[in-house]
Amino acid sequence: MSAAPAPVEQTVQARLILGTHRSALLRVTLRYRCTDPLAVRMAFPAEYALDAAEPDPYDPNAPRDPHDPFDPVDAAGPAGPEIEWVFARQLLAAGLDLPAGEGDVRIRPAFGLRTMVELRSPEGVALLQFARNDLRRFLWRSHLAVPEGQELRHLDCDRALAQLLA
C-alpha cells in the first residue's frame, strides 16, 4: 500500500478590496488535503473576518500595509487564529478562466492577470484580488498530489459521512 500524497499548502498575498480607493494587503494560506480531494481551503487572519470590527489604525497589532513607507511594522506579524473558507477545487479552476460560482463563493478573472474571489456570508461580502499565477501554481501542485478526475479514489466515504453527520 502506498503512502497518501502529502497535503499542499501555499501562502500567497491577496488584496482585500475595502472600497473604491481603499484596500489592504493580507496573506492567505491555500490548502489542499488529499483526504478531502474535492475541496480547497483559503485561510485568512481572523482580524479580516466579515464580522470583525473595523481595524483600529492606532492598534500596534492591527494588520499593516508593507508597502506603506510611513509604516515600518512587518505586515506578516505573528501567526494567530484563522478564518477558513472551504469550497470546490473545480470552482477555483473554472474561475481562473471564466466567471464561476453562484453561491457563497464566486471567482472570476480580472484585468491584468488577476483573479477576483468574492466570499459571501450573512455578515457581508469580502472581495479579494489574487495574482492568477499564484492560484494556478497552487492548483498545479494540488493536481500533482491528486490528479483531476482521480479524486474519488482518494475519498474516504465513511469518514466524509461521519464528518457530515457530526
Backbone bond lengths (Angstrom), bond angles and torsions (degrees), N, CA, C in turn:
res aa  C-N    CA-C-N  psi(-1)  N-CA   C-N-CA  omega(-1)  CA-C   N-CA-C  phi
1 M - - - 1.448 - - 1.525 108.73 -
2 S 1.306 117.70 129.83 1.459 120.82 -177.87 1.523 110.54 -85.10
3 A 1.317 115.28 155.08 1.465 121.01 179.33 1.524 109.88 -70.85
4 A 1.330 115.42 148.89 1.466 119.97 177.60 1.519 109.27 -67.24
5 P 1.323 117.07 143.89 1.468 119.64 177.04 1.532 110.72 -59.58
6 A 1.291 115.59 148.47 1.465 121.16 -179.60 1.527 109.99 -69.24
7 P 1.336 116.86 148.47 1.463 118.96 175.36 1.530 110.38 -64.15
8 V 1.307 115.87 156.61 1.459 122.06 179.08 1.522 107.39 -108.49
9 E 1.318 115.61 130.14 1.468 120.41 177.11 1.515 108.24 -138.39
10 Q 1.319 115.80 135.01 1.463 121.15 -179.09 1.523 108.40 -145.89
11 T 1.317 116.42 129.13 1.459 121.39 176.36 1.517 108.36 -97.26
12 V 1.334 114.87 129.54 1.461 121.50 -178.84 1.519 108.91 -129.47
13 Q 1.301 114.99 164.13 1.461 120.07 176.01 1.520 108.26 -97.65
14 A 1.316 115.38 139.16 1.466 121.49 176.42 1.517 108.15 -130.96
15 R 1.309 114.80 161.40 1.465 120.81 175.68 1.523 106.69 -114.72
16 L 1.318 116.54 118.78 1.457 122.43 175.37 1.519 107.53 -85.33
17 I 1.317 116.81 118.43 1.464 121.84 -178.27 1.527 107.81 -81.86
18 L 1.328 116.37 116.67 1.465 122.21 -177.27 1.519 112.56 -100.30
19 G 1.315 117.17 -20.88 1.458 122.22 -179.21 1.510 108.94 -178.69
20 T 1.321 116.22 -172.75 1.455 120.98 -177.24 1.522 112.37 -57.00
21 H 1.320 117.20 -42.48 1.465 120.44 -178.01 1.528 112.05 -123.85
22 R 1.334 117.10 21.85 1.462 120.73 -178.87 1.517 110.26 -129.28
23 S 1.315 114.74 135.81 1.458 120.00 175.41 1.518 108.11 -154.19
24 A 1.311 115.35 166.15 1.462 120.98 178.22 1.517 108.44 -135.42
25 L 1.318 116.08 139.33 1.457 120.53 175.47 1.522 108.37 -85.15
26 L 1.325 115.55 140.30 1.452 119.19 175.61 1.512 109.21 -148.63
27 R 1.295 114.19 158.47 1.457 120.12 177.17 1.518 108.31 -94.88
28 V 1.315 114.46 134.45 1.456 121.93 179.60 1.523 106.83 -121.19
29 T 1.320 115.64 133.38 1.454 119.91 177.00 1.518 108.19 -101.90
30 L 1.328 114.99 120.85 1.462 122.32 176.67 1.519 107.59 -94.57
31 R 1.327 115.76 133.70 1.471 119.87 -178.25 1.525 110.38 -133.51
32 Y 1.338 113.72 144.56 1.457 121.38 174.21 1.514 107.15 -136.63
33 R 1.320 115.52 125.66 1.466 121.38 179.34 1.525 108.87 -111.63
34 C 1.289 115.84 128.83 1.462 120.26 -179.96 1.519 111.33 -66.48
35 T 1.333 117.06 -21.48 1.465 120.72 177.46 1.524 111.62 -77.88
36 D 1.319 117.49 -12.08 1.469 123.78 175.52 1.524 106.47 -131.25
37 P 1.344 117.03 67.72 1.462 121.50 -164.50 1.526 116.45 -70.87
38 L 1.312 118.55 -11.30 1.460 119.76 -179.26 1.518 112.72 -92.97
39 A 1.327 117.33 -7.64 1.467 121.32 -171.54 1.516 112.81 -117.92
40 V 1.322 114.83 154.18 1.460 122.57 167.26 1.527 106.60 -122.08
41 R 1.312 115.51 160.56 1.456 121.47 -179.76 1.515 109.33 -127.88
42 M 1.342 115.19 141.51 1.462 122.17 172.68 1.518 106.39 -120.82
43 A 1.317 116.81 120.46 1.459 121.23 -179.39 1.522 109.48 -111.41
44 F 1.341 115.05 133.58 1.461 123.14 -177.43 1.519 109.17 -122.45
45 P 1.332 117.66 152.10 1.464 118.83 171.75 1.525 110.17 -57.86
46 A 1.325 117.25 139.90 1.466 121.87 -175.14 1.518 112.79 -58.68
47 E 1.326 118.61 -28.01 1.467 119.20 -178.44 1.530 112.67 -66.28
48 Y 1.344 116.95 -10.73 1.464 120.23 177.48 1.525 112.08 -99.42
49 A 1.325 118.19 9.79 1.463 121.10 178.35 1.526 109.29 -61.24
50 L 1.320 115.93 146.69 1.457 120.36 -178.35 1.520 112.52 -62.39
51 D 1.324 117.77 -27.08 1.460 119.66 -179.58 1.523 112.40 -95.60
52 A 1.341 116.94 6.13 1.470 120.56 178.04 1.525 109.28 -77.11
53 A 1.318 115.11 152.33 1.464 120.10 177.56 1.523 109.58 -69.21
54 E 1.313 116.52 157.83 1.473 122.49 176.26 1.526 107.94 -57.19
55 P 1.344 118.92 130.09 1.457 120.45 -179.29 1.529 111.52 -58.66
56 D 1.322 115.74 139.95 1.458 122.57 177.84 1.529 107.92 -82.81
57 P 1.354 118.85 118.24 1.466 120.12 -177.20 1.523 112.56 -64.86
58 Y 1.327 118.51 -14.98 1.461 121.58 -179.68 1.528 112.19 -98.53
59 D 1.325 116.87 -1.13 1.456 121.35 179.30 1.531 108.49 -77.92
60 P 1.347 118.31 119.57 1.475 119.43 -178.89 1.526 112.54 -65.80
61 N 1.333 118.57 -16.28 1.464 121.30 179.38 1.527 112.70 -97.06
62 A 1.319 117.14 0.82 1.468 120.53 -179.56 1.518 109.92 -70.58
63 P 1.357 117.30 150.81 1.466 119.78 177.98 1.520 110.92 -60.84
64 R 1.320 115.90 142.57 1.466 121.87 -177.44 1.513 110.80 -121.23
65 D 1.312 115.67 157.89 1.458 122.39 176.29 1.526 107.69 -90.26
66 P 1.342 118.34 114.64 1.469 120.14 -177.62 1.523 113.69 -66.04
67 H 1.336 117.59 -15.10 1.459 120.98 -179.57 1.526 112.71 -94.02
68 D 1.326 116.83 0.27 1.460 121.52 179.21 1.526 108.17 -80.62
69 P 1.349 119.04 112.20 1.460 120.86 -176.42 1.526 112.99 -66.39
70 F 1.323 118.17 -15.88 1.456 121.50 -179.57 1.521 112.33 -95.12
71 D 1.319 117.34 2.55 1.457 121.54 -178.24 1.524 109.25 -125.91
72 P 1.334 117.75 97.16 1.459 120.13 -175.98 1.525 114.14 -80.14
73 V 1.327 119.32 -0.04 1.458 122.31 -177.16 1.518 109.79 -70.09
74 D 1.336 116.21 135.82 1.462 121.64 177.58 1.521 109.45 -66.65
75 A 1.334 117.87 125.83 1.461 121.80 -176.58 1.521 112.44 -71.04
76 A 1.325 117.13 -20.69 1.460 118.54 -177.70 1.516 110.72 -65.87
77 G 1.310 117.46 -46.53 1.456 121.32 178.87 1.514 112.02 59.27
78 P 1.313 117.16 178.58 1.449 119.87 179.21 1.529 110.19 -73.97
79 A 1.316 115.05 148.89 1.458 119.08 177.41 1.521 108.13 -70.21
80 G 1.306 115.86 132.61 1.451 120.59 -178.87 1.506 110.64 -132.92
81 P 1.337 116.48 -161.08 1.456 119.45 179.59 1.522 111.31 -63.82
82 E 1.322 114.46 153.83 1.460 120.31 -176.86 1.527 111.05 -124.78
83 I 1.317 114.28 156.00 1.456 122.81 168.52 1.519 105.02 -109.01
84 E 1.318 117.21 129.41 1.458 120.30 -176.36 1.526 110.81 -120.09
85 W 1.326 115.79 129.93 1.455 123.00 173.76 1.517 107.55 -105.34
86 V 1.326 117.63 135.77 1.465 123.22 -179.57 1.524 107.49 -120.50
87 F 1.327 115.79 130.25 1.465 120.15 178.62 1.522 109.18 -153.86
88 A 1.317 116.45 173.04 1.461 122.34 -173.47 1.528 112.65 -66.25
89 R 1.316 115.35 134.84 1.465 120.66 175.44 1.525 109.80 -60.43
90 Q 1.321 117.28 -37.20 1.463 121.23 179.50 1.523 111.66 -63.79
91 L 1.336 118.02 -33.41 1.462 121.69 177.29 1.530 109.98 -63.50
92 L 1.321 116.52 -44.64 1.463 119.88 178.28 1.527 110.45 -61.81
93 A 1.321 117.10 -44.71 1.469 120.71 -179.92 1.531 111.06 -62.32
94 A 1.317 117.15 -44.47 1.466 120.63 -178.41 1.522 111.20 -66.16
95 G 1.339 117.67 -39.15 1.451 121.76 -176.12 1.517 115.22 -70.47
96 L 1.316 117.34 -11.68 1.464 119.54 177.33 1.525 111.66 -72.36
97 D 1.334 116.53 -26.38 1.464 120.55 -176.08 1.523 114.10 -110.83
98 L 1.338 116.93 -31.24 1.464 122.18 -178.09 1.526 108.45 -143.34
99 P 1.329 118.45 154.31 1.469 119.09 175.62 1.526 110.11 -57.44
100 A 1.336 116.13 134.82 1.463 121.33 -177.06 1.525 109.58 -142.65
101 G 1.310 115.16 149.08 1.454 121.36 176.78 1.511 111.97 101.94
102 E 1.330 115.01 141.20 1.457 120.59 178.88 1.515 111.55 -129.13
103 G 1.310 118.67 -8.36 1.453 121.90 -174.51 1.507 112.65 -106.93
104 D 1.327 115.41 -128.61 1.463 121.99 -175.82 1.522 113.06 -72.95
105 V 1.324 117.46 -23.07 1.465 121.50 -178.69 1.524 108.54 -123.07
106 R 1.330 115.09 124.55 1.469 121.57 177.78 1.521 107.68 -129.63
107 I 1.318 115.55 137.08 1.458 120.73 -175.65 1.524 107.96 -132.33
108 R 1.341 115.77 138.25 1.466 118.88 -179.89 1.532 109.74 -152.08
109 P 1.330 115.68 149.63 1.467 118.86 174.30 1.528 109.23 -69.31
110 A 1.315 115.83 153.21 1.465 121.31 178.60 1.523 108.50 -134.72
111 F 1.314 115.64 171.06 1.462 123.02 -178.76 1.533 110.75 -58.78
112 G 1.305 116.29 145.47 1.459 121.73 172.52 1.508 115.62 72.62
113 L 1.320 117.34 39.12 1.467 122.24 178.09 1.524 112.29 58.62
114 R 1.295 115.54 39.00 1.463 122.72 177.37 1.527 108.70 -112.58
115 T 1.306 115.43 160.09 1.460 122.45 174.59 1.513 107.87 -130.70
116 M 1.325 116.14 134.32 1.457 122.08 178.78 1.524 108.83 -101.43
117 V 1.326 115.55 134.61 1.460 122.36 175.42 1.525 106.76 -120.57
118 E 1.311 115.44 121.53 1.461 121.94 -179.75 1.528 107.93 -108.89
119 L 1.333 115.98 123.83 1.459 122.19 -179.79 1.523 108.02 -113.90
120 R 1.338 116.57 124.62 1.464 121.27 -177.31 1.524 109.65 -115.16
121 S 1.322 115.22 136.32 1.458 121.11 174.61 1.521 107.45 -144.92
122 P 1.324 118.19 171.78 1.471 119.47 177.48 1.537 112.66 -59.09
123 E 1.331 117.64 -24.75 1.461 121.59 -179.61 1.517 113.03 -79.02
124 G 1.330 118.03 -18.55 1.456 120.16 -179.19 1.518 112.80 150.85
125 V 1.321 114.55 -164.34 1.467 122.32 -177.94 1.519 108.57 -123.92
126 A 1.330 116.10 134.17 1.463 121.65 173.81 1.520 107.71 -114.43
127 L 1.322 116.39 132.71 1.459 122.21 178.58 1.516 107.94 -116.33
128 L 1.332 115.63 121.13 1.458 122.06 -177.70 1.518 110.00 -119.27
129 Q 1.322 115.24 143.43 1.459 121.47 178.37 1.523 107.89 -116.16
130 F 1.337 115.32 128.61 1.466 122.24 -179.90 1.523 109.40 -121.25
131 A 1.325 116.20 154.77 1.464 120.56 167.58 1.532 106.58 -72.57
132 R 1.320 116.72 124.09 1.464 120.91 -176.19 1.522 111.88 -56.31
133 N 1.328 117.64 -38.29 1.465 120.02 -178.84 1.521 112.45 -63.34
134 D 1.331 117.81 -32.54 1.472 120.11 176.52 1.523 110.33 -62.91
135 L 1.331 116.47 -43.83 1.463 120.18 -179.82 1.525 111.19 -69.48
136 R 1.327 116.90 -38.36 1.475 120.23 177.53 1.533 110.99 -63.38
137 R 1.316 116.54 -41.66 1.470 121.02 179.38 1.533 109.87 -61.58
138 F 1.329 116.36 -44.10 1.458 120.34 178.65 1.534 110.54 -61.89
139 L 1.324 117.19 -46.21 1.472 120.22 178.77 1.527 111.50 -62.09
140 W 1.309 116.85 -41.10 1.469 120.95 178.15 1.527 110.00 -58.72
141 R 1.340 115.91 -45.20 1.483 120.14 179.07 1.528 110.86 -64.99
142 S 1.336 117.33 -37.29 1.468 119.53 178.80 1.530 110.37 -67.60
143 H 1.344 116.95 -34.48 1.463 120.39 178.41 1.525 111.59 -73.07
144 L 1.317 117.70 -24.96 1.462 119.48 172.67 1.524 110.17 -68.73
145 A 1.311 116.76 -37.54 1.470 121.66 -179.82 1.531 110.59 -71.12
146 V 1.331 116.36 -48.14 1.470 122.46 178.42 1.523 106.63 -138.62
147 P 1.333 117.77 105.92 1.461 120.39 -178.53 1.527 112.05 -59.89
148 E 1.330 115.06 147.72 1.455 120.90 177.23 1.526 108.72 -57.73
149 G 1.320 116.03 134.39 1.457 121.43 -178.26 1.524 113.49 91.59
150 Q 1.333 117.48 -10.84 1.469 121.92 -179.15 1.536 111.84 -106.14
151 E 1.335 117.13 6.62 1.462 121.29 -173.60 1.531 112.57 -58.31
152 L 1.324 117.88 -40.92 1.462 120.34 -175.56 1.523 112.43 -66.34
153 R 1.319 117.03 -22.62 1.478 120.00 175.83 1.524 111.66 -68.67
154 H 1.321 116.29 -23.34 1.467 121.40 -177.62 1.525 112.11 -101.76
155 L 1.304 117.34 -6.23 1.454 121.33 -175.95 1.521 110.38 -81.23
156 D 1.310 116.97 125.38 1.460 123.60 175.57 1.529 106.47 -92.94
157 C 1.328 116.66 95.60 1.469 121.34 -173.72 1.527 112.31 -61.27
158 D 1.333 117.14 -39.59 1.462 119.89 179.72 1.524 111.41 -62.81
159 R 1.303 115.71 -44.14 1.470 120.30 179.26 1.530 110.69 -65.87
160 A 1.327 117.25 -43.70 1.465 121.25 179.49 1.520 110.88 -61.14
161 L 1.332 117.39 -41.04 1.453 121.11 178.37 1.525 111.07 -66.80
162 A 1.318 117.18 -40.42 1.471 120.81 178.48 1.521 110.55 -63.23
163 Q 1.339 117.88 -40.04 1.465 121.04 178.19 1.520 110.92 -66.91
164 L 1.314 115.89 -38.04 1.461 120.17 -179.71 1.527 111.40 -65.94
165 L 1.315 116.52 -38.43 1.466 121.24 -177.24 1.526 113.28 -86.63
166 A 1.333 117.16 -8.88 1.474 119.88 -177.52 1.510 111.74 -70.57
